[in-house]
Amino acid sequence: MRQAAQDSMLFSRISLQGAAANGRGLKDILLEYYSHTEYRPSHAQIEKDRYVFFGLLPCRQWMAIPAGILIQFCYGSVYAWSIFNAPINTAMSDNPDTGGAEITFYIALGVLGFTGAIFGPWIESSHPQKSGIIGLVVFYSGHLTSALALQVRMMSLLYFGYGFVAGVGLGIGYVSTIDAVSKWWPKARGTAAGCAVMGFGGGSLAFSAINKWLLDHTSLPLTFLILGTINVVVMFICIQFICPPPPGHNLDGIPMIDEAELTLPQPQFQRQCQRLGEVGSAAKHGAHPANVESEKQARFLAILGSERPVLHISLAEALRSRDFWLLYVSFLANIVFCLVILSNLPKIINRLFGQGSKVPKDPPLPAYLAVSIEGGFNMAGRVLVGLISDMAGRKTTFLIILLMQIVVLASLPFAIQAESFWGFLTLVWVATTCYGGGFGMIPAFIADMFGINNTSSCHGVILTAWSLASICGGLAFTGVVNRFIDHGSMPYETRIYTVNFLWMLGVVIVGFACCLFIRSSIRDRLFPALPGQILRMRVFGRVLRLIYSDWHSDGRQPASSATDCGSTSQTENSNSCLRYRRCKGQLRCELLTKHQEQQEWEEFLVLRAVQHRLMKEPDV
């Protein structure tokens, strides 16, 4: 195993050097772009970042929180889009129920997610003020284009202006702000990120009322012009208080570095170098190791044997991990229900409990107030769930909020059948709390699993789930409603919404199942697999693995060919092993002790360190 690992290191070096000699294609450019996710400021920039607000005030870490909240508050105005649906549809087609204004909301959220995925590495490697200013300028441009679209009554221009242009600005600004804020608080990432995105939920709470007031007192085009101007002024002032933490920033004894770095203390590293063979020791004494032909490699390994390795999880490793995609599905499942409800709640209230119901009446609570209160629960969930995740753990917290949504979706059909307005709203508000909580803790979840240097890039990719949920979920919901209506059903019939709640329930159940299999521990994800390993899991804190090995492949023959056929149970090298033997192989189950697990983990860190250094050494 060790020899194969060392051969693999040298082979990787040769392969990389050969690729560098060839011409750079699109794939190489993309790989390079997604490989550089670390912000490296100049000395002058570090000195400049000691002061904020045009160099007038000394930078303090607490400043990032209120500034981030206000920036996200302005971006959160998109959550109040449902207030615009009826007026825009009326202006475009003289019918408040047709016209397609709600599609603008789906486009904006769809573009947001893919923008985060595309620009994530650039955001991570750039100054947060640079990316933040670009985001707010593009967001403002979307408002100006929307005002023009409403003035000339062109729905396609509205889709482009608010849906695409504002969506791009929203994606850049959303990711860059959260990334900048969470880096200041390594000990409480969930709470810090939750506070920042709380502003996003607060935008829905406030702008629902603001939008309604503007619509009552001004025209539609002027409303978008005023909103965009207010947002750009507030965000430009707040962005002056956003800056990255200085190198070596330390908070309560926790260095502001990549907490997902795989590090091995110096004594253990030296001991493992000696245990792994003569490579390190031969290099120290000037000898030529068996698999190393150049003297430079020998000197390099000598340095490696005397220095403490610091290894990073690369972005490529993070995105290839099955745990990332399990988290992706879980996040999508957590947000799909509320994304649909956010843009359709006024319409649903009107059809089930208001003037559009079977018995026309005024709902007990106006729709715009219900949307505002929903924004309050959204905002509270982002902080509360983020805080809980700091104490109870990310995975446990995520499982809880998914389970709560399962209960909500299973109960909603009964609430609308009983015509319980307050029961319906209570369930929606509980789900909205879970929805906001998912957004509040996902940046911290990503940072814990894949490292702070990969947060923006991975967060951007994760946000494509936001895009898929908003586009596919919204279209599926609208398609089900329209299909029932086209076949003679009335808009107030409860079965239309029951069918929608049931397919969403299935999605959340799948997300819950995926979350169960997420390996949130770095060691569990990267623990080396043995040849022939079929399964590995933890049982009461110990590693249990099932392995099938063929003696032809590993070069070892069974002790007795006559006794290999059959089954035996034994313990070797302090392993708890149960073995089922076959004539030319064996199936064995191993339950490792804590000491054995730690020993294999340390060996893995050393081999990984050697490979990492060899691949970075330019002259070898």
N, C-alpha and C positions, 0 to 999 in steps of 0.2 A: 504493500500500500504506500509506504513512504517513498520507495524508489519510483513508483508510478507517478506520485505527486511531483517529485523533483523533475522527472522527465517532462511532465505536463507543463511545468514552469518554463523550461527552456523552449519547448515547442511553441508556447504562447508568444514568447519573445520573438522567435524567428518569424512566426505568422504575422505579427504586428509590423515587424520591419519590412517584410515583403509587401504588405498592404500599403505602407507609407511610400514605397518606391513607385507604386503605380499611380495613374492619374486619379484625381479625386472626382468621384461621381456624386450624384444626389444623395445616395445612401451614406457615403462618407461624410458629406457636409451635415446631414441631419444627425448622424452619430456624434460628430464633433459638437454640434450645437447643443444637443441634449446631454453632453458629458460635462459641460462647463456650467456648474450651478453654484459657484461660490463667489461671493462678493469680496473683491480685493481692492480696498481703497488705497489711494496714494497717501503719503505722509501729510501732504497739504490738505487733502480732503478730511483726514482724521482730525487735524487741527481745526478745520472749518466747522466740523460737526460738533465741536465742543460748545457751540453757540447756536441758538435757533432764533426764529422770527427775525430774519434779515440781519443776524449777528448781534442782536440787541440784548438777548437773554441767555444766561448759561443753560445748557441742556440738562434736564433732569428726567429720570426714567419715568416718573409718574405722568409727565406731560403727554406721553404717547397714548395713554388711555382715553382722556377726554377728547383729544384731537381725533383719535380713531373712531370714537363713538359718533362724533358730529359728522365726519366724512361719510361713514356708513349710513348715518341718518339721512343724508341727502340722497345717497344712492338707493336707499330703501323706498324712495318715492315711487319706484316702479311697482311696488307691492300694492299701491292704491289704484292701480290701473282700472280695476273693475268699476270705479266711479265714472270713468269716461266712456264705458261701453255703450250705454243707451244714448247719451248725447251725440257721440260720434256717429253711431248707426243712424240716428235720426237726421243728422246733417248730411250724411252721405246718401241715404236711401229713403228717408222719410218714414222709416219703420224701426222702432227701437229694438226689435227682436231679430232683425236681419241686417246684414251689411258686413259682418266679419271683423268688427273692431277688436274682439277678444283675441283674434289670431295674432295681433301685434304683440300682445303680452307673451304668447308662446314663442314667437320669433326672438324677442329680446332675451328671454331666459335661455333659449337654445343657443344663440350666438354667444351669450355670456360664458357658458361652459366651454365651448370649443375655443374661445379666445383665451381663456385661462390655460388650456392645454397647449396651445400654440406658443403663447408668450411667456409661459411659466419659467423656462430657463433664463430668458432675458430679464424677467422681473427679479429672479433670485440673484442674478449677477450684476444688477444695476442698483444705483442709489434709489431708495424709496421715494424721494422727492421727485426724481426724474420720471419714474414710471407713474407716480401719482398725478403729476401735472399733465402728462400726456393723456391719462385716463379721463381727467375732468374736462379737458379741452374737447376731446372726442365726444364725451357725454353731452356737453353743451351744444356741440354741433348737431347732435341728434335732435335736441329740442328745437333748434332753429329750423331744421329741415321739416320737422313735424308741424310747426306753425305754418310753414309755407304750404305743406300738403293739405292742411285743413282750410287754408285760405282759398286754394284752387280746387278743393274737393277732389283730391286724387288719392284713393286708398292705397294704391301701389307705392306712391311716394311716402305715405305714412308708414307702410311696412318697412321701407328702406331706411327712412329717417330715424324713427323710434325703435323699430325692430332690429335693424342691422347696425346702424351707426352708433346709436346710444347703447346698444347691447355690447359692442366692442369696447366702448369706454367704460361701461359697467364692469366688464370682465377684468380689464386691466386694473382699474381702481380698487375693485373688491379684493382681489388676491394680494395686491401689493400692500394695502393697508393692514390686512390681517397678519401677513407675514412680518411686517415691520413691528407691529405691536407685540406679537407673541415672542419675538426674539429677546425682548427686554425682560421677560419674566419666565426664566427656564424652570423655576420651581412650581409655578402655577400656570402652566400653559393653557389648560382648559379654562380657567377663570379669565385669564387675560384675553384669549381669543373670543370667549363668550361675551365679555364686556364689549369688545369691538363690534362683533356682529349683532349685539343687542341693538345698536343703533340702526341696523338694517331693518329689524322688526319694528323699531320705534318709528321709522319712516312711514310704515303703513298706518300706524296709530294716528300720527299727526296729519299726514297728507290726505287722508280720507276726508277729514273735516276741511282742510285748507283747499283741496280741490273743489269740494262742494261749494264753498264760499266764493271762490273765484268764478266758478261756472254760473253762480247766481248773479254776479255783479259785472262780469266781463264776457267777451266772446271766447269761443274755443281757441282760435289762433293766439289771441293775447294771453290766454291762460298758460299755454305752453311757453310763450316768450317770457312771461313773468317767472314761472317755475324754474326755467333753465337759468335765468339771470340770478335768482336767489341762490340756487344750488352752486353755481360756479363761484360766486363771491365768497360764500361760507366755506366751501371746500378749499379755495385758494388760500384763505387765511389759515385754516387748520393745517394744511399740508406743510406750512412753514415750521410747525412744531414736530414734524415727523422726521426722524433721523435714525440710522442704525446704531446699535450699541458699539462702543469702542472695542478694539481688539483686547481680549483678556478680561472683558467685563465680568465682574464677579458679584453675585447676589446671594447673600447668606451662605457663603462657602461653596456655591455651585458655579463653576466657570461657565461663561456663556460660550460654549463650544458645542460641537455636534455630540449630543448625548448618546447617539447610536453608534459612536465610534467603538470599534472592538479593540480594546487595549489589554495588554498583559503586563503586570508589574515586572520590573527588571529582574528580580531574583528568579521568579518562575520562568521568565523567558530564557535566561541563561541555562537554567536547569533543563528545560525542554530541548534547547539546542544540543546539549550534551547527550540527552537521551535519544534524540533522533538520529544520532550517528556521528560520523567523522567529518561531515561537511563543514560545520562551523569550526571545529577544533583544528582541522587540517588547514583551513584558511588562516587561522590565527598564527600557526607555526610556519607559514610560508609554503606548505606542501600544496600539491595540485590535487584537489578532490577528484574522485573517479569520474564524475559526470561534468566537470568543469574544465574546459580546455584553456581558457585565457587567464592570464595573471590578473587582469582587471576584475574578472568575476571572483577570483579568489580573494582579492583585497576587499571587494564589495561585501562578500559574505563575512569577512572578518569584522567589518564595520557593523554589519547586521547583528553579529553575535555579541556586540558590546553596547548596542543602542536599544532603547525601548521602542517597540513598534507601535505605531498608531495607524489603524486601518479604518477606512471609511466604507460605508455601504454606498455603492455607486447608484446613480439614477437608473441605469440599465438593469441592475440587480433588483431594484425596487419594483420597476415596472414589469419585470418578468416573473416576479413572485406570485404564486397562486394566492397568497394571503392578501395581496393588494387587490386582486380582482374579486375575491370573496368580500372584501370590505366595500368594493365598488358596488356590488349587487346589493349588499346590506344597506348602503347609503341610499341607493336608488329606491329600494323598497320603503325606506323611512319617509321619503319626501313625496312620493307619487300622489298620495291621497290629498294632502293639503295643497299641493300645487294646483290641482284641479279645483278644489274648493275655493282657493283664494280668488280666482278670477270668475267664479260662478256663484258665489254665495248670495249676492243680492238677487240674482235670477231665481235661485232655488228657493229662497225665503218667499219671494213673491208668488211663485207657482204653488208651493205647498202650504203656505200659511198666510198669504197676503191677498191682494186684489186679483191675482191670477189663479187663485185656488178654486176648487169646486164651488165653495161658498165664499164669494168675494168679501173680504174684510181687511181691516188694517192689522198688520202683525203687531204683537205686543211690544216689539222693539223695532224701530226703523232699521232698514237694511244697512244704511251707512254707519250707524252706531254699532251694529253687530260686527261690521268689518273693522271698525276702529278697535273694539274690544278684542277681536281676534288678533289684531296686531299687538295688543298689550300682552296677551298670552304667548305669542310668538317671541316677543322681546324678553319676557320673564324666563321662558324656557331656555333661551340661549345662555343666560348667565347661570341659572339654577343647575341645569344639567352639566354645564362645564365645570361648575364648582363641585358637584357630586362626583364627577369623573376623576377629579384630582384626588379625591379621598377614597372612592370605592373601586377605581380602576376603569379604564376605557371600555374594555370588552363587556364587563358586567353591566355597566351603565347602558351601553348600546343595546344589549339584550333586553333590558328592562323596558326601554322606550319602544322597542319593536313589539314586545309582548303587550304593552298597553295599547298600541295601535290595533293589534289583532282583536283585543277585547272591544275596542271602539267600533271597528268595522263590522264585527259580528252583532253588535247591539243596535246599530243605526237603523236597519230595516224595521226592527220592532218599534223604535221611537217614531218613525214617520208613519207607520201603520196606525199607531195610537194617536197620531196627530198631536204629539207632545212637542210644542215649540221649544220650551226650555230644556227638555230632555235632549232634543236634537242639537241645540246650541251648546249645551254642556259637553256633549260628546265631541263635537267639533272643536271646542276650545281645548279639551284634553289632548286631542290629536295634534292640535296646533302647537301646544307646549312641547310635545315630543318632536314634532317637526323642527321647531326652532332649536331644541336641544341637540339634534343631530348636526345642524350647521354650527352650533357653538363648540362642540367637542371634536369635530372631524379634523380641524387643523392640528390640535394637540395629539389626537390619535395617530395621525400620519407622522408627526415629528417623533413620537415615541417609537414607532415601528421602523421608520426608515431614515431618521436623522434630520436635524434642523436644516441642513444644507439642501435637502431634497423636498422641503415642505412646499415651497411655491409650485414647483414643477408637478409633484404628485397631487397637490391640491387642485391645480388646474385640470389635470386629467380626471380627477374625481368629480369635478364640477361638470364634466360632460354628462354625468348621470343626471344632473340637474337639467341639462338640455334635453336629454332623451325623455326624462320623466315629464317635462313640461310639454314637449312637442307630441310625443306618442300618447302620453296620458290624456292630454287635452283633446287631441284628435279622436282618441278612442271614446272618451266620455261624450263628446259632441256627436260622434257617429252613432253611438247607441241611442242617444236621445232622438236624433233626427230619424233614425230607422223606425223607432216606435211610432213617432208622430206621422211619418209617411204611410204607415200601415194602419192609420186610423186611431191611434191612441191620443188621448188628450195630454197636454203638457203637465197637468197636475196629477196624473196617475202615478202612484208610488212605485209601481213595478218597474218603471223606467229607471229610477234611481237605485232600486234594490239590485238590479242586474249590474249596475256600475259598481256598487259597493262590494258585490261578491267577487268580481274579477280583481278589484284592488286588494281584497282580503287574500286572495291566492298569491298575489305578488308579495305581500308583506310576510306571509308564511314562508315563502321561498327565501326571502331576505333573512328571516330569523334563523332558518336552517343553515344558511351560509355563514352567518355570524358565529354560530356554534363551533365551526371548524376553523375560524381564524386563529392563527398562532401569533398572538400579540407579543410574545417574548422573543427577543432577538436570538437568544440561544436556541429556542425551539425551532426557529426558522432556519438557522444556519448550521445546526448541529450536523456534522458530516455523516453521510449515509454510507454504509458498508456495501461492497459489491453483492448483488443479489438481495438487497433489502426490499422486502415487500411492504412492510407496515412499520410505522413508529408512532407511539403515542405515550402519554404520561398516565401512570396509574399511581395515585396517592403520592405524587411528587417525584416518582422515579421513572426513568426511561425504559419503556418496554418496546422491543423490536422483534419482528419476525423476519428471518433470513433464510433464503434457500441458496445453497452453494454447491457447485459441481467441482469435484476434485480435479477434473481435467482442466478447469479454467484457472484455478489458483495454484496448481502445481503440487498439491498435497494429496497423498493417497490415504485412504482410511487405514486405521491401525490393523484391521483384519478384514480381508475381503469376505471371509466366511461369516463374520458377525455383523457386517454392515447392513445386511437385509434384516429388517425388523425395526423395533423401536426401543429406545433406551431413555432413561432420565438420569441426568448427572449434573454435577456442579464443577465448573472448571474456573481456575484463576479468580475465585471469589465471585464469579458470576452465578446468578440463579438461572440455570439453563435447562430447558426442557427440549429434548431432541427427538425428532423422528427421523430415522436413518433409512436411506434407500441404497441400492447396490452401488450407484456411482454418484451419490450426492447425499445431502442431508438437509432437512428442514428443522430449524431450531428457533426457539423462542428465548430471548435474553432479557432479563430484568436487571439493569445495571444498578450498582450501588452509587451513592453520591460521590464517593472517592473515584470510582471508575469513570463516571460521567465527567468529573472535573478534569481528570487526566486526559481523556480523549479531547475535551474542549481546548485544553492548553496546547496539545499537539496540533490541533487544527489551526489555532491562532498563529503558531510559529510558521507552519507551512504556508499559510495565507500571507503572512508578513514577507516571507522570502519571495513568493510569487509577485506580490505587490511591488517590492523593491526592484526585482529583476525587470519587470515590465516598465518601470519608470526610468531605469538607468539608460541614458542615451547611447553610451559608447560600448555597451556590452554586445 
